[in-house]
Amino acid sequence: MKKKLIITVIALSLLLLAASIFCVWKINQTTTLKKSSFTFEYGKSVEITKNQLFDKEDLNSLQEIKIDVSSIKNEKNKTYPQVGEYDCTVHFKTFFTPQSKTFKVCVKDTVEPKFSKFTETIEIPAGTETNYDFTQYFKAEDLSGADIQIDSKSVNFNTPDDYTILVRAIDSHDNTVEKECTVKVTDIPSSPSVLQESKEDGLFYSQGILIVNKKHGLPSNYAPGENAEAGNQIRKLIADMQAQGYHISNQYSGYRSYSYQASLYNGYVASYGQAQADRFSAKPGFSEHQTGLAFDLKHTNGTLVETQPEVQWIKAHAHEYGFIVRYPQGKENITGYMAEPWHLRYVGDIARTIYESGLTLEEFLNVPGGTSY
């Protein structure tokens, strides 16, 4: 009798074990993922929950669910992942038996870049070089960065007319947006004649522009202070540079009185000798700073701006604010001064035309300059 009982107990135990094994096997076989692939837009953080992976019935029979997305690589210093496909795993237990399922996470960039700056119409004088830099008129932004490409093959730079160029913005994942821009090639402006020059109260004007150089000076009592319009524009230029991350100071050297320029010049002569001082400093009465229309830009470290990339930005964009770089490289025999990439002169709307001509103010207006007083 005792032997029969033992056999019965063993049989029941084996039956229960077999049933348990079958249940575990059955659950494992029937447990499937609701979704085996998830797609996220680039720039979004990846978040996947157990409810997205399993049906409610499956969740009732699963324990210790852990979702492993450690294979996903984030962009450096960002909270969102790089574009790509990632194999991820969800771990869980069924009746204390470890199980796992795999699923894919796909990160795609489908968003086109956007133009943050787009000039609908560009005017350039006939004879402009065919490698003219049109990119200065456009800017595009995208989470992954964007480049500007311009197809200007249709433009005849020697024939005045209206032409259409195609401007493309392309991000690093090849999303592209295109727009058309009109390029107006205009007749080359004629040089001003002597009849367009005038002298009023000791001030020399050409084309309505006040000329101050080593051939044309200012009265010692001329003291207009900073020109209000020019001052507003230089501060706007500085603010825009700062917003774009350039190292430019709010402080600048603007209006200087006759007496202040005299003290500066005399100090330079004492330190460097007159011949050398005359290359970078004006005698009192011959400084553009006395007009209130000239400004020396400064680096955030307090020095005059003469390093990249600030110098290149100023050269390419100052005209958009009504300024010209007054003393460009290689023009000392014309302007009278060595190159000063930090020295801007306000001339207003004509700044773009002067910039596009590639000429100094003396050359553009056909007025005398040079290194001697």
C-alpha positions as a LaTeX table, in Angstrom:
\begin{tabular}{lrrr}
\hline
Residue & $x$ (\AA) & $y$ (\AA) & $z$ (\AA) \\
\hline
Met1 & 0.00 & 0.00 & 0.00 \\
Lys2 & 2.79 & 2.35 & 0.90 \\
Lys3 & 4.57 & 1.52 & $-2.32$ \\
Lys4 & 1.44 & 2.33 & $-4.32$ \\
Leu5 & 1.17 & 5.74 & $-2.65$ \\
Ile6 & 4.75 & 6.62 & $-3.45$ \\
Ile7 & 4.25 & 5.67 & $-7.08$ \\
Thr8 & 1.08 & 7.78 & $-7.23$ \\
Val9 & 2.84 & 10.81 & $-5.71$ \\
Ile10 & 5.74 & 10.47 & $-8.15$ \\
Ala11 & 3.36 & 10.19 & $-11.07$ \\
Leu12 & 1.41 & 13.28 & $-10.00$ \\
Ser13 & 4.64 & 15.23 & $-9.51$ \\
Leu14 & 5.85 & 14.29 & $-12.97$ \\
Leu15 & 2.49 & 15.21 & $-14.39$ \\
Leu16 & 2.57 & 18.62 & $-12.68$ \\
Leu17 & 6.14 & 19.18 & $-13.84$ \\
Ala18 & 5.24 & 18.29 & $-17.38$ \\
Ala19 & 2.25 & 20.60 & $-17.22$ \\
Ser20 & 4.40 & 23.45 & $-15.91$ \\
Ile21 & 6.99 & 22.91 & $-18.60$ \\
Phe22 & 4.27 & 22.83 & $-21.21$ \\
Cys23 & 2.74 & 26.05 & $-19.87$ \\
Val24 & 6.10 & 27.82 & $-19.92$ \\
Trp25 & 6.77 & 26.57 & $-23.43$ \\
Lys26 & 3.30 & 27.57 & $-24.55$ \\
Ile27 & 3.57 & 31.05 & $-23.07$ \\
Asn28 & 6.98 & 31.54 & $-24.65$ \\
Gln29 & 5.65 & 30.37 & $-27.99$ \\
Thr30 & 2.59 & 32.58 & $-27.87$ \\
Thr31 & 4.31 & 35.69 & $-26.45$ \\
Thr32 & 4.96 & 37.98 & $-29.41$ \\
Leu33 & 5.73 & 41.66 & $-29.70$ \\
Lys34 & 2.94 & 43.99 & $-30.78$ \\
Lys35 & 5.54 & 45.81 & $-32.86$ \\
Ser36 & 8.98 & 44.66 & $-33.92$ \\
Ser37 & 10.07 & 48.02 & $-35.33$ \\
Phe38 & 9.79 & 51.64 & $-34.15$ \\
Thr39 & 10.61 & 54.78 & $-36.13$ \\
Phe40 & 11.57 & 58.13 & $-34.59$ \\
Glu41 & 12.26 & 61.48 & $-36.21$ \\
Tyr42 & 15.79 & 62.80 & $-35.79$ \\
Gly43 & 15.99 & 65.24 & $-32.90$ \\
Lys44 & 13.43 & 63.39 & $-30.77$ \\
Ser45 & 14.41 & 61.31 & $-27.76$ \\
Val46 & 13.63 & 57.57 & $-27.93$ \\
Glu47 & 11.09 & 56.32 & $-25.39$ \\
Ile48 & 9.55 & 52.83 & $-25.61$ \\
Thr49 & 7.20 & 51.38 & $-22.99$ \\
Lys50 & 6.16 & 47.79 & $-22.23$ \\
Asn51 & 2.61 & 48.65 & $-23.31$ \\
Gln52 & 3.97 & 49.42 & $-26.78$ \\
Leu53 & 5.69 & 46.02 & $-26.91$ \\
Phe54 & 3.14 & 43.60 & $-25.40$ \\
Asp55 & $-0.59$ & 42.99 & $-25.42$ \\
Lys56 & $-2.44$ & 43.35 & $-22.13$ \\
Glu57 & $-2.95$ & 39.56 & $-21.91$ \\
Asp58 & 0.79 & 38.94 & $-22.27$ \\
Leu59 & 1.61 & 41.55 & $-19.64$ \\
Asn60 & $-0.53$ & 39.65 & $-17.12$ \\
Ser61 & 1.73 & 36.59 & $-17.41$ \\
Leu62 & 5.13 & 38.29 & $-17.72$ \\
Gln63 & 7.44 & 39.34 & $-14.89$ \\
Glu64 & 10.49 & 41.59 & $-14.54$ \\
Ile65 & 10.16 & 43.27 & $-17.93$ \\
Lys66 & 13.29 & 45.28 & $-18.80$ \\
Ile67 & 13.69 & 47.19 & $-22.05$ \\
Asp68 & 17.31 & 47.49 & $-23.20$ \\
Val69 & 18.00 & 50.31 & $-25.69$ \\
Ser70 & 21.66 & 50.71 & $-24.76$ \\
Ser71 & 22.70 & 50.04 & $-28.36$ \\
Ile72 & 21.27 & 53.43 & $-29.39$ \\
Lys73 & 23.98 & 56.07 & $-29.73$ \\
Asn74 & 23.13 & 59.66 & $-28.91$ \\
Glu75 & 24.61 & 62.61 & $-30.73$ \\
Lys76 & 27.50 & 64.09 & $-28.77$ \\
Asn77 & 26.25 & 66.26 & $-25.89$ \\
Lys78 & 22.62 & 65.77 & $-27.04$ \\
Thr79 & 19.61 & 63.94 & $-25.64$ \\
Tyr80 & 18.57 & 62.52 & $-29.01$ \\
Pro81 & 20.17 & 59.70 & $-31.04$ \\
Gln82 & 22.12 & 59.63 & $-34.26$ \\
Val83 & 20.40 & 58.69 & $-37.50$ \\
Gly84 & 20.53 & 54.91 & $-38.02$ \\
Glu85 & 19.01 & 51.50 & $-37.24$ \\
Tyr86 & 19.52 & 49.90 & $-33.84$ \\
Asp87 & 18.84 & 46.36 & $-32.58$ \\
Cys88 & 17.28 & 46.51 & $-29.13$ \\
Thr89 & 16.07 & 43.85 & $-26.68$ \\
Val90 & 13.32 & 43.39 & $-24.15$ \\
His91 & 14.01 & 40.90 & $-21.32$ \\
Phe92 & 11.30 & 39.28 & $-19.19$ \\
Lys93 & 10.44 & 36.15 & $-17.23$ \\
Thr94 & 7.67 & 33.57 & $-17.65$ \\
Phe95 & 7.19 & 31.40 & $-14.57$ \\
Phe96 & 10.66 & 32.49 & $-13.44$ \\
Thr97 & 12.18 & 31.44 & $-16.77$ \\
Pro98 & 14.26 & 34.22 & $-18.45$ \\
Gln99 & 13.15 & 35.10 & $-21.97$ \\
Ser100 & 13.98 & 37.87 & $-24.48$ \\
Lys101 & 12.73 & 39.34 & $-27.72$ \\
Thr102 & 14.47 & 41.70 & $-30.15$ \\
Phe103 & 13.08 & 44.73 & $-31.92$ \\
Lys104 & 14.45 & 47.51 & $-34.12$ \\
Val105 & 14.60 & 51.23 & $-33.56$ \\
Cys106 & 15.00 & 53.34 & $-36.69$ \\
Val107 & 15.96 & 57.01 & $-36.42$ \\
Lys108 & 15.35 & 59.01 & $-39.60$ \\
Asp109 & 15.82 & 62.64 & $-40.59$ \\
Thr110 & 13.02 & 63.62 & $-42.97$ \\
Val111 & 12.82 & 67.35 & $-42.19$ \\
Glu112 & 14.06 & 69.81 & $-44.83$ \\
Pro113 & 16.35 & 72.66 & $-43.80$ \\
Lys114 & 14.84 & 76.15 & $-43.63$ \\
Phe115 & 16.17 & 79.40 & $-45.07$ \\
Ser116 & 16.79 & 81.86 & $-42.25$ \\
Lys117 & 18.07 & 84.44 & $-44.73$ \\
Phe118 & 17.04 & 84.65 & $-48.38$ \\
Thr119 & 17.56 & 87.62 & $-50.67$ \\
Glu120 & 14.92 & 87.57 & $-53.40$ \\
Thr121 & 16.76 & 89.99 & $-55.71$ \\
Ile122 & 20.50 & 90.63 & $-55.98$ \\
Glu123 & 22.00 & 93.50 & $-57.97$ \\
Ile124 & 25.58 & 93.30 & $-59.25$ \\
Pro125 & 27.38 & 95.55 & $-61.74$ \\
Ala126 & 28.28 & 94.21 & $-65.17$ \\
Gly127 & 31.85 & 92.94 & $-65.29$ \\
Thr128 & 31.67 & 91.32 & $-61.85$ \\
Glu129 & 33.94 & 88.27 & $-61.62$ \\
Thr130 & 32.23 & 85.00 & $-62.54$ \\
Asn131 & 33.25 & 83.43 & $-59.22$ \\
Tyr132 & 31.20 & 86.03 & $-57.36$ \\
Asp133 & 30.22 & 84.85 & $-53.88$ \\
Phe134 & 26.41 & 84.68 & $-53.87$ \\
Thr135 & 26.35 & 82.65 & $-50.64$ \\
Gln136 & 26.59 & 85.85 & $-48.57$ \\
Tyr137 & 22.94 & 86.56 & $-49.40$ \\
Phe138 & 21.61 & 83.27 & $-48.04$ \\
Lys139 & 21.63 & 81.27 & $-44.86$ \\
Ala140 & 19.93 & 78.00 & $-43.95$ \\
Glu141 & 19.43 & 76.27 & $-40.63$ \\
Asp142 & 18.83 & 72.65 & $-39.72$ \\
Leu143 & 19.32 & 70.45 & $-36.69$ \\
Ser144 & 22.06 & 68.54 & $-38.50$ \\
Gly145 & 23.57 & 71.65 & $-40.13$ \\
Ala146 & 22.95 & 72.90 & $-43.67$ \\
Asp147 & 25.06 & 73.97 & $-46.64$ \\
Ile148 & 24.14 & 76.40 & $-49.40$ \\
Gln149 & 24.63 & 75.41 & $-53.05$ \\
Ile150 & 24.02 & 77.88 & $-55.86$ \\
Asp151 & 23.61 & 77.23 & $-59.57$ \\
Ser152 & 24.49 & 80.51 & $-61.27$ \\
Lys153 & 25.50 & 79.12 & $-64.68$ \\
Ser154 & 22.66 & 81.07 & $-66.32$ \\
Val155 & 24.11 & 84.46 & $-65.31$ \\
Asn156 & 26.01 & 86.41 & $-67.96$ \\
Phe157 & 28.12 & 88.69 & $-65.78$ \\
Asn158 & 28.98 & 90.98 & $-68.70$ \\
Thr159 & 25.48 & 91.61 & $-70.05$ \\
Pro160 & 22.98 & 93.73 & $-68.09$ \\
Asp161 & 19.74 & 91.75 & $-67.67$ \\
Asp162 & 17.66 & 89.82 & $-65.14$ \\
Tyr163 & 18.73 & 86.23 & $-64.52$ \\
Thr164 & 17.37 & 83.42 & $-62.36$ \\
Ile165 & 19.63 & 81.34 & $-60.14$ \\
Leu166 & 18.68 & 78.24 & $-58.18$ \\
Val167 & 19.56 & 78.21 & $-54.49$ \\
Arg168 & 19.64 & 74.91 & $-52.61$ \\
Ala169 & 19.93 & 74.24 & $-48.89$ \\
Ile170 & 21.10 & 70.70 & $-48.10$ \\
Asp171 & 21.44 & 69.18 & $-44.66$ \\
Ser172 & 23.88 & 66.43 & $-43.67$ \\
His173 & 21.23 & 63.76 & $-44.29$ \\
Asp174 & 20.57 & 64.97 & $-47.86$ \\
Asn175 & 17.24 & 66.66 & $-47.20$ \\
Thr176 & 17.00 & 69.49 & $-49.71$ \\
Val177 & 14.96 & 72.65 & $-50.22$ \\
Glu178 & 15.21 & 74.82 & $-53.35$ \\
Lys179 & 14.22 & 78.40 & $-54.15$ \\
Glu180 & 14.77 & 80.73 & $-57.09$ \\
Cys181 & 16.43 & 84.13 & $-56.82$ \\
Thr182 & 16.67 & 86.95 & $-59.34$ \\
Val183 & 20.09 & 88.38 & $-60.19$ \\
Lys184 & 20.02 & 91.81 & $-61.82$ \\
Val185 & 23.22 & 92.54 & $-63.72$ \\
Thr186 & 23.30 & 96.33 & $-64.02$ \\
Asp187 & 25.32 & 98.79 & $-66.05$ \\
Ile188 & 28.64 & 99.76 & $-64.46$ \\
Pro189 & 28.09 & 103.09 & $-62.67$ \\
Ser190 & 30.08 & 105.89 & $-64.18$ \\
Ser191 & 32.72 & 107.55 & $-62.04$ \\
Pro192 & 31.54 & 110.84 & $-60.57$ \\
Ser193 & 32.77 & 113.93 & $-62.34$ \\
Val194 & 34.24 & 117.04 & $-60.83$ \\
Leu195 & 30.81 & 118.65 & $-61.21$ \\
Gln196 & 29.48 & 116.21 & $-58.61$ \\
Glu197 & 31.97 & 117.45 & $-56.05$ \\
Ser198 & 31.38 & 120.37 & $-53.72$ \\
Lys199 & 32.94 & 122.09 & $-50.76$ \\
Glu200 & 30.75 & 123.46 & $-48.00$ \\
Asp201 & 32.03 & 125.12 & $-44.82$ \\
Gly202 & 35.45 & 123.59 & $-45.36$ \\
Leu203 & 34.01 & 120.09 & $-45.93$ \\
Phe204 & 34.67 & 118.21 & $-49.18$ \\
Tyr205 & 31.83 & 116.12 & $-50.65$ \\
Ser206 & 31.67 & 113.81 & $-53.66$ \\
Gln207 & 28.35 & 112.18 & $-54.64$ \\
Gly208 & 27.02 & 113.53 & $-51.37$ \\
Ile209 & 29.65 & 111.60 & $-49.40$ \\
Leu210 & 31.90 & 113.51 & $-47.02$ \\
Ile211 & 35.52 & 112.77 & $-47.97$ \\
Val212 & 38.26 & 112.78 & $-45.37$ \\
Asn213 & 41.74 & 111.59 & $-46.28$ \\
Lys214 & 45.25 & 113.01 & $-46.51$ \\
Lys215 & 44.16 & 115.34 & $-49.32$ \\
His216 & 40.90 & 116.52 & $-47.73$ \\
Gly217 & 40.67 & 117.58 & $-44.10$ \\
Leu218 & 38.17 & 119.00 & $-41.62$ \\
Pro219 & 38.06 & 122.34 & $-39.76$ \\
Ser220 & 39.35 & 122.12 & $-36.18$ \\
Asn221 & 35.96 & 123.33 & $-34.88$ \\
Tyr222 & 34.00 & 120.66 & $-36.75$ \\
Ala223 & 32.48 & 118.60 & $-33.92$ \\
Pro224 & 29.25 & 116.78 & $-34.96$ \\
Gly225 & 29.58 & 113.93 & $-32.44$ \\
Glu226 & 28.55 & 110.40 & $-33.33$ \\
Asn227 & 26.18 & 110.26 & $-36.30$ \\
Ala228 & 22.91 & 108.84 & $-34.94$ \\
Glu229 & 22.07 & 106.69 & $-37.97$ \\
Ala230 & 25.61 & 105.32 & $-38.25$ \\
Gly231 & 25.70 & 104.63 & $-34.51$ \\
Asn232 & 22.47 & 102.64 & $-34.67$ \\
Gln233 & 23.76 & 100.61 & $-37.59$ \\
Ile234 & 27.12 & 99.79 & $-36.00$ \\
Arg235 & 25.38 & 98.56 & $-32.87$ \\
Lys236 & 23.04 & 96.44 & $-34.98$ \\
Leu237 & 26.03 & 94.95 & $-36.81$ \\
Ile238 & 27.73 & 94.16 & $-33.50$ \\
Ala239 & 24.57 & 92.58 & $-32.07$ \\
Asp240 & 24.14 & 90.38 & $-35.14$ \\
Met241 & 27.77 & 89.23 & $-34.96$ \\
Gln242 & 27.40 & 88.38 & $-31.30$ \\
Ala243 & 24.19 & 86.44 & $-32.01$ \\
Gln244 & 26.11 & 84.35 & $-34.53$ \\
Gly245 & 28.84 & 83.56 & $-32.00$ \\
Tyr246 & 31.58 & 85.93 & $-33.16$ \\
His247 & 33.95 & 87.41 & $-30.59$ \\
Ile248 & 33.06 & 91.07 & $-30.95$ \\
Ser249 & 32.83 & 93.64 & $-28.17$ \\
Asn250 & 30.03 & 96.10 & $-27.50$ \\
Gln251 & 32.77 & 98.68 & $-27.04$ \\
Tyr252 & 34.10 & 100.44 & $-30.15$ \\
Ser253 & 36.12 & 103.53 & $-31.03$ \\
Gly254 & 33.83 & 106.01 & $-32.75$ \\
Tyr255 & 33.71 & 109.78 & $-32.75$ \\
Arg256 & 36.93 & 111.64 & $-31.85$ \\
Ser257 & 37.29 & 115.38 & $-31.46$ \\
Tyr258 & 40.07 & 117.36 & $-33.13$ \\
Ser259 & 41.93 & 117.76 & $-29.83$ \\
Tyr260 & 41.61 & 114.07 & $-28.91$ \\
Gln261 & 42.98 & 113.03 & $-32.31$ \\
Ala262 & 45.87 & 115.48 & $-31.79$ \\
Ser263 & 46.84 & 113.81 & $-28.53$ \\
Leu264 & 46.65 & 110.33 & $-30.12$ \\
Tyr265 & 48.68 & 111.30 & $-33.17$ \\
Asn266 & 51.37 & 113.12 & $-31.19$ \\
Gly267 & 51.70 & 110.12 & $-28.90$ \\
Tyr268 & 52.21 & 107.76 & $-31.84$ \\
Val269 & 54.79 & 110.08 & $-33.41$ \\
Ala270 & 56.69 & 110.15 & $-30.13$ \\
Ser271 & 56.63 & 106.35 & $-29.90$ \\
Tyr272 & 57.13 & 105.28 & $-33.52$ \\
Gly273 & 58.39 & 108.32 & $-35.45$ \\
Gln274 & 56.31 & 110.38 & $-37.86$ \\
Ala275 & 56.87 & 108.24 & $-40.98$ \\
Gln276 & 55.55 & 105.11 & $-39.30$ \\
Ala277 & 52.79 & 106.91 & $-37.39$ \\
Asp278 & 51.48 & 108.41 & $-40.63$ \\
Arg279 & 50.80 & 104.89 & $-41.92$ \\
Phe280 & 48.18 & 104.11 & $-39.27$ \\
Ser281 & 47.20 & 107.38 & $-37.61$ \\
Ala282 & 45.79 & 110.59 & $-39.08$ \\
Lys283 & 46.95 & 114.06 & $-38.26$ \\
Pro284 & 44.38 & 116.10 & $-36.34$ \\
Gly285 & 41.81 & 117.45 & $-38.80$ \\
Phe286 & 42.36 & 114.53 & $-41.20$ \\
Ser287 & 40.74 & 111.70 & $-39.26$ \\
Glu288 & 37.48 & 110.09 & $-40.39$ \\
His289 & 36.64 & 109.60 & $-36.74$ \\
Gln290 & 36.06 & 113.35 & $-36.44$ \\
Thr291 & 33.10 & 112.98 & $-38.84$ \\
Gly292 & 31.22 & 110.71 & $-36.43$ \\
Leu293 & 30.82 & 108.26 & $-39.33$ \\
Ala294 & 33.82 & 105.99 & $-38.66$ \\
Phe295 & 34.12 & 103.13 & $-36.17$ \\
Asp296 & 36.91 & 100.83 & $-35.06$ \\
Leu297 & 35.57 & 97.42 & $-33.99$ \\
Lys298 & 37.09 & 95.60 & $-31.04$ \\
His299 & 37.53 & 91.96 & $-30.11$ \\
Thr300 & 36.04 & 90.76 & $-26.83$ \\
Asn301 & 39.59 & 90.77 & $-25.43$ \\
Gly302 & 39.77 & 94.53 & $-26.00$ \\
Thr303 & 42.10 & 94.53 & $-29.01$ \\
Leu304 & 41.21 & 95.83 & $-32.46$ \\
Val305 & 39.63 & 93.12 & $-34.61$ \\
Glu306 & 42.25 & 91.64 & $-36.92$ \\
Thr307 & 41.80 & 87.87 & $-36.62$ \\
Gln308 & 39.59 & 85.31 & $-38.34$ \\
Pro309 & 36.77 & 84.50 & $-38.58$ \\
Glu310 & 35.61 & 87.96 & $-37.48$ \\
Val311 & 37.62 & 89.81 & $-40.17$ \\
Gln312 & 36.10 & 87.71 & $-42.98$ \\
Trp313 & 32.56 & 88.22 & $-41.68$ \\
Ile314 & 33.05 & 91.99 & $-41.47$ \\
Lys315 & 34.49 & 92.10 & $-44.98$ \\
Ala316 & 31.58 & 90.08 & $-46.39$ \\
His317 & 28.68 & 91.67 & $-44.50$ \\
Ala318 & 29.53 & 95.24 & $-43.43$ \\
His319 & 27.88 & 96.67 & $-46.55$ \\
Glu320 & 24.56 & 95.13 & $-45.48$ \\
Tyr321 & 24.54 & 97.69 & $-42.66$ \\
Gly322 & 25.69 & 100.65 & $-44.79$ \\
Phe323 & 29.44 & 100.37 & $-44.05$ \\
Ile324 & 32.56 & 99.82 & $-46.12$ \\
Val325 & 35.91 & 98.53 & $-44.92$ \\
Arg326 & 37.68 & 101.83 & $-45.46$ \\
Tyr327 & 41.31 & 100.70 & $-45.61$ \\
Pro328 & 41.55 & 97.33 & $-47.40$ \\
Gln329 & 44.66 & 95.23 & $-47.88$ \\
Gly330 & 47.00 & 96.31 & $-50.69$ \\
Lys331 & 45.51 & 99.81 & $-51.12$ \\
Glu332 & 47.80 & 101.89 & $-48.89$ \\
Asn333 & 49.07 & 103.99 & $-51.80$ \\
Ile334 & 45.46 & 104.98 & $-52.57$ \\
Thr335 & 43.88 & 105.37 & $-49.12$ \\
Gly336 & 47.05 & 106.62 & $-47.40$ \\
Tyr337 & 46.85 & 104.02 & $-44.62$ \\
Met338 & 47.92 & 100.45 & $-44.01$ \\
Ala339 & 45.21 & 97.78 & $-43.97$ \\
Glu340 & 42.74 & 98.17 & $-41.09$ \\
Pro341 & 40.09 & 95.42 & $-41.26$ \\
Trp342 & 38.49 & 96.83 & $-38.11$ \\
His343 & 37.90 & 100.39 & $-39.47$ \\
Leu344 & 34.42 & 100.85 & $-40.94$ \\
Arg345 & 33.05 & 103.98 & $-42.59$ \\
Tyr346 & 29.31 & 104.59 & $-42.88$ \\
Val347 & 28.17 & 105.61 & $-46.38$ \\
Gly348 & 24.55 & 104.37 & $-46.33$ \\
Asp349 & 22.75 & 102.74 & $-49.24$ \\
Ile350 & 25.66 & 103.10 & $-51.65$ \\
Ala351 & 27.74 & 100.72 & $-49.51$ \\
Arg352 & 26.60 & 97.64 & $-51.44$ \\
Thr353 & 27.55 & 99.15 & $-54.80$ \\
Ile354 & 30.98 & 100.16 & $-53.51$ \\
Tyr355 & 31.47 & 96.70 & $-52.00$ \\
Glu356 & 30.52 & 94.95 & $-55.23$ \\
Ser357 & 32.83 & 97.18 & $-57.26$ \\
Gly358 & 35.83 & 96.03 & $-55.21$ \\
Leu359 & 37.12 & 99.63 & $-55.19$ \\
Thr360 & 38.25 & 101.90 & $-52.39$ \\
Leu361 & 36.19 & 105.01 & $-51.68$ \\
Glu362 & 38.81 & 107.15 & $-53.50$ \\
Glu363 & 38.72 & 104.89 & $-56.57$ \\
Phe364 & 34.94 & 104.62 & $-56.66$ \\
Leu365 & 34.40 & 108.39 & $-56.39$ \\
Asn366 & 37.46 & 109.24 & $-58.44$ \\
Val367 & 38.82 & 111.61 & $-55.80$ \\
Pro368 & 42.50 & 112.10 & $-54.93$ \\
Gly369 & 44.02 & 110.27 & $-51.97$ \\
Gly370 & 47.51 & 108.92 & $-51.47$ \\
Thr371 & 50.06 & 108.80 & $-48.68$ \\
Ser372 & 51.12 & 112.43 & $-48.56$ \\
Tyr373 & 49.28 & 115.40 & $-47.03$ \\
\hline
\end{tabular}
